[in-house]
């Protein structure tokens, strides 16, 4: 059974990362074959998948199968840095580039020179940093923060994300040109529930690993425990499976893991939001009065007609809600008021200047 694992750490299981991958399920076998095809080249790889599916393990395996295997593999979580520090961390900075920059510091691109740089959660990068990253990928050089000198780099980039970058582009949160630059080769990691053939082999692997770590006798899974593992939806993927096996070994009896030892709780699906009630139709009399008032404004050829109607609407809503701004913004008919709500309260207190439609002279009149 082929197993890929992360390098040995401090032994803690409280990590957001998957620590092992097996390739027993058909989807996993196809993924392994795909990895072996793309790894020898220097092409940029985009790894997608839910949290806990093993994206970093895939990135490390790509590095190990590449021509850069004797050089550095540098893994960076883009979501771990604040917006003010991420540029300095990736590209480095010179002394005095910003407050607190007492010495010059190389960035992660320089640290990975000659090897592979793994950028996890790349969808969390701020837009200004995405622009600079795109230039680095195009020019193969970095410019440290506070410097004007470009430094050549030789780095193979593997990026990963657990968000839908297509949706992020539609929302304006991710640059389209950077996406196409990264999307030379895409590897999608199926969620654990999509590859059930890997569940029991992974469980057996973690049973043996934690038995050695806890210095206890190896345990085996009962048939009910195996059934529970196969039926669970695994929203936390491999990380959740590892924690379940760790807990089971701590509480099981006679070196036998039962279903209840796994402490798996099925999460109820979120209820669908109730449809918003349809707005009540306006009474015919009120509709006629409103139309008559608007016609009167049109006949006066008032150039501030829209502003006058809008301000009167907000002022009336403000009085209706007993001069409570929060209720005004969230009350009836307020779906489009938020953007102009600031005009509501001041309109009750101060006069405003408006231009007369006929004489174009500036007069003062009371709002509302």
N, C-alpha and C positions, 0 to 999 in steps of 0.2 A: 504494500500500500504506500504510494508516494505521499509524503507529508512535507509541507513547507512550514517553517516556524520563524518567528522573529528571533534576533540574537538574545542571549540570556540577559536578564535585567536583575533588578533587586528582589525578584520573587513575588512582587505584589500582583494581585489579580485585579486590583481596582484601577483598571485602565479602560479607556474608550476604544482601544485598538483590539482587533482580533489577533491572537497570538499563533494561530495555526490554520493551515489549509490542507485539506485532503482532496483527492481527485478520483472519487469512486463513481459519482453520479455522471450520467451522460453529459449534462451541461458543463460539469467541471472538467471532464476529459477534453471536450471541445475547447474550453478556455485554455487549458494547458497547451494544447496543440497550437493555438493562436499565439500564445506567449512565445513559444519556441520559434515561431515563424518571424515575429517582429523584433525579437531581442537582439539578434546579431547586428542589425543596422543601427545608425545613429538617429533615426527618425524620432521626432517628438511623439510621445504617447500620452493620451488622455484616458485615465482610468475612472470609470463611473460606477457608482453602486451605493447602497445604503450604508449608514454608519455601522461598523462592526463586521463588514463582510470580508475584510482582509486586503484592502487596497495597498497598504504599505508592504505587505508580504509579496504581492504581485510585483510592485516596483523594485523591491530588492532582488527578486528572482530575475527580472529583466536585466538588472545590472550584472548579476552573476553569470548570465548567459551571453553577455555582450563582450566586445573587445576591450572594454574599460574595467573589467573585473578586478584588475590589480590596482586600480586607482580608487579614489575616495567615493563613497556613497554618502550623500548628505541629505537628510530628511528634515523638512521644515514645515511646521503647521502654520499656514498663513493666518488662521483665525486666532492664533495665540498672542499676536502683537496688537497693540493699540494703533489707531490710524496714524498717530504722530511718529511712531517708531518703525513701522513696517518698511518704509523706504530705506531707512538707515540700516536695518537688519539685512535686507536683501542685497543692497548695492554698496553698503559701506559709507563711511563719512570721513572727512578730514577734521583735524583739530580746529576747534572754534566754529564748526559748521552750524552749531546751535548751542543754546545754553546747556551746559553740562558735558559738552564734547571736549574733554580735557586732553584726549589723545586721539590720534587717527586710528581707525578700525576698519578692517576689511569686512566685506559682506559675505553672505552665503554663496553667492555666485563665484567669488574669488576662492572661497574655501573648497568648492567642488571642482576647481579647474582641473581638467583632464579626466574627470570622472562623471558621475551622474548626480543631478540635483533633483530631489523629489519634493514638489510643492503640493502639500496636502491642503484640502479645502481652498482651492484657488478661487472659488466663487466668492470668497469673503474679502478679496482684495478691493480696496477703494479704487474708484475710477481713475484718479490721477496716477496711482501706482501702476494700474493696468496699462496706461499709455507708455510709461517708462519701460515696463516689462516687454511690451511689444517691440520697442526699439532695440532692446538688448537682444531679443531673439532674432531680429532682422540683421543687426550690425555685428553681432558676436563680440560686443564690447560693452563695458559698464563705465559709468561716470559716477564716482563717489559724490555723496552729498557735500557741497561746499568746494568741489573741485571742477576744473575745466579740462582736465586731462582724461582721455579715454583709455581704458585698460583692456587689452584683448583678452578674451576668455574662450576656453574650449570646454563646453559643458553639454552633456546630453540631458535634456529635460524630460522628466516624467511628472505629469500633473494629475491631480485627483480631485474629485468633488462628489458630494452626496446630494447636490441640488441639481435641478433641471436648468442647465445653462441656456437652453432655448427660451424657456420662460423668463429667465433673468434678463436675456437680451430684449425680449418684448417689453419688459418692465423698465428698461433703461438702466439696469444695474450691472450689466456686463457688456463689454465692447464686442461688437460683431467681428471686427477685424482680428482681435486677439483670439476669439473662439476659433476662427478658421485657421489661424496660425498654430494653435494647439491641437486641432483636430486632424492631424495627419493620419494617425492611427488611433482608433478607439477600442478599448477593452471594457466591456460591461461585465461586472461581477454580479451574478444572480444572487438574490437574497437566499438565505438558508432554506426558507420554506419552499423555494423553487427548485431546490436540489436535494430532495429527501434522501437520496442514496448516500449523501455525505454525513447525515446526522449521527447514525450509530457508529461509524468509524471514528468520527470526531469525538463522540462521547467516550469511546474506548481509549482513545489517545489521552484525553484529559484524566480519565480514571487512573491510568498508569502514571502519568506525570505527577498528579497530586498525591498518589499513594507514596511515591518516592519522596516528594517534598515534605509530606506530613509524617513520614517514617511509620506508615501503617501497612497492614497486609492488603494486597490488591483485592478489590471488591468486584463483584459482577452485577450486572443489571438483571433484575427479574423481568419476566415477560410483561408484567403490567407496567414497569418502568419504561421498557422499550416502547410499548404502545403509547404511553404518555408523551415520550419524546417525539415520536413520529406524528402525533396528532397536534402538537403545540404549533402555534403560528410563528413563533420566534421573531417578535418585533425588534429585539435587540441582536438578532443574528448570532454569530459565533461567540461574541463576547457574552451574551446572555447564557448560551449553552455552557461555556466554561464556568461561569459563576454558579450555575445550577449543579454541575457535577462537583465542584469544590464544596458547596454546602452539603450535598448528599453524602460525601465521604465523611464529613464531620459528624453527622447525626445517624448514619445507618448502623445496623446491628448485624453481627455475624457475617461480616464481609458480603452483605447482600443489600443492594440498593432497591428500595421499593418506590412505587410511584409517588407516595406522599413525601418521601425524602427529598424529592427534587424541588419542591416548593414552587411549582409553576402555576401561575395564576393567569387565566385567560382574560384578556382585556376586552371589555364590552365595546362594540363599535360605537362611535360617536353618533348621537341621534342627529338626523338631518334637521337643519334649521327650519322652523315653521315659516311658511310663506307670509309675507307682509300683507295685512288686510288691505283690500282695495279702498282707495279714498272715496268718501261719500260724494255723490254728485252735488254740485252747487245748486241751491234752490233757484228756480226761474226768476223770482223777483230780485234776488241778490245779483244774479248774472246780468239782468237788465240794468240795474243801477250802476254796476261797474262799467258796463259798456257805455252808458250815457255819460259817465264821468270822463272816460277816456276820449269820447268824441268831443267833449267840451275842451279838453286840452288840445286836441288836434286842431280844432277851429281857431284857437288862439295862436296857433303857429309857434308854440313854446319850444325853443331849441333845447331846453333842459327837461323835456317831457319824461324821458326814461329815468333820469336821475330823480326827478320829483316823485314819480310813482314808486320807485324803489325805496326812497327814503321814507315816504309815507307808509309803505308796507311795514318796514322795520319798526317805525315809531309806533304804529298801531299794535303790532305784535308785542312790543315792549310794554305798552300800557295794559294790554290784555293779560300779560303774565305778571302784573303788579310790579313792574320795574325790576324783575328778576332776570338777569342776563342768561344764567344757565338754563332756566326754563324757556326763555325766548329761543335759544339756539336749538333746544331739543324738543320743543313743543310741536303742535300741529302745523304741518306745512313748512317745516324748517329744514328740509333736506338740502336746500341750496342756500341757506342763510349763513352758514358758518363763515364763508369767505368774506362776507360783508357785515358780519355781526358787530364789528367795532363801530360802525356808523350809527348803531341803534341808540345806545345810551347818550353819547354826546349830543345827538340831535335834539334831546329834550332840554339841554341846558344852555346852549350857546347859539347865537345867530350865525348865519352863514351868508357868504357873498354869492350872488348869482347874477347872471347877465340877462337883462331884459331882452326879449326877442325882437321888439320893435325899435327901441331907441338905442340899443347896444350900450347904454350907460350902466355903470356899476351902481347898484343899489344894495341896501341892506334889508333883509326881510327875516322874519322868524322862521326857523325850521319847522316843518310839519304844518 
